[in-house]
Each structure stands twice: as structure tokens, then as C-alpha cells.
Amino acid sequence: MPAEREDFPIARVAALARLQLSPSEEALYQAQLAQILALVDRVAAAFGSPALDSASDCDPVLERPDAIVPSLPASAALANAPDATGTPRLVRVPKVLG
């Protein structure tokens, strides 16, 4: 069984979600969370990635440069539209709100 992690406040999250948990439920969820986090650590170790405690631990990497590409032609975009009519190519859809 993995070591218990006390850094995740199960009771606080339950209170924010307006859930009433018994002490036994809190202990159960804390144990389950510890198992999940231990598995995540094992998966991260298997792939050679370090475990991150928060999203701010990593630098955003943009691998793709911005490039201007031609957009989809209107005829292709509206090819499967149910009722495409008019000069500004518009799509008529059924009314869903009364």
C-alpha cells in the first residue's frame, strides 16, 4: 500500500462540493487518492517524465510555428449542412427554443 499523502485536503474539497463525508469516507477517499497518485508516479517514472506538483512546474513549449494557411472553402464547409441557402452562405436550423 502506498504511503498516505496528507497534502490533498479531502475534507476541504468535499466542503466546497457541499458533500458531507463521514470520517470513514474521508479516510477511504484519502487512501484511494494515495493509490491513484502512486500509480501516476509509476507511470511517469516508466516514461521518464518527472512528476509535477503543479502546472507551474513546467515551461510551456510551443513546437509549432504560426503559419498562415488557406481556410476551408465555404462550399466544403457547408457541404453537409441541412439547409444552406442565400448569397451570404447561411445555414438554416430547426428552432429549438419556443
Contacts in CASP RR format, 6 or more apart in sequence:
PFRMAT RR
TARGET T0000
AUTHOR 0000-0000-0000
METHOD contacts of the structure
MODEL  1
MPAEREDFPIARVAALARLQLSPSEEALYQAQLAQILALVDRVAAAFGSP
ALDSASDCDPVLERPDAIVPSLPASAALANAPDATGTPRLVRVPKVLG
1 31 0 8 1.000
1 34 0 8 1.000
1 35 0 8 1.000
2 34 0 8 1.000
2 35 0 8 1.000
2 37 0 8 1.000
2 38 0 8 1.000
3 34 0 8 1.000
3 38 0 8 1.000
4 30 0 8 1.000
4 31 0 8 1.000
4 34 0 8 1.000
5 30 0 8 1.000
5 33 0 8 1.000
5 34 0 8 1.000
5 37 0 8 1.000
6 30 0 8 1.000
8 30 0 8 1.000
8 33 0 8 1.000
8 37 0 8 1.000
10 21 0 8 1.000
10 26 0 8 1.000
10 29 0 8 1.000
10 30 0 8 1.000
10 33 0 8 1.000
11 21 0 8 1.000
11 26 0 8 1.000
14 20 0 8 1.000
14 21 0 8 1.000
14 26 0 8 1.000
21 29 0 8 1.000
40 51 0 8 1.000
41 51 0 8 1.000
44 50 0 8 1.000
44 51 0 8 1.000
45 51 0 8 1.000
52 58 0 8 1.000
74 89 0 8 1.000
75 89 0 8 1.000
78 84 0 8 1.000
78 89 0 8 1.000
78 91 0 8 1.000
81 91 0 8 1.000
82 91 0 8 1.000
82 92 0 8 1.000
82 93 0 8 1.000
83 91 0 8 1.000
83 92 0 8 1.000
83 93 0 8 1.000
84 90 0 8 1.000
84 91 0 8 1.000
84 92 0 8 1.000
85 92 0 8 1.000
END
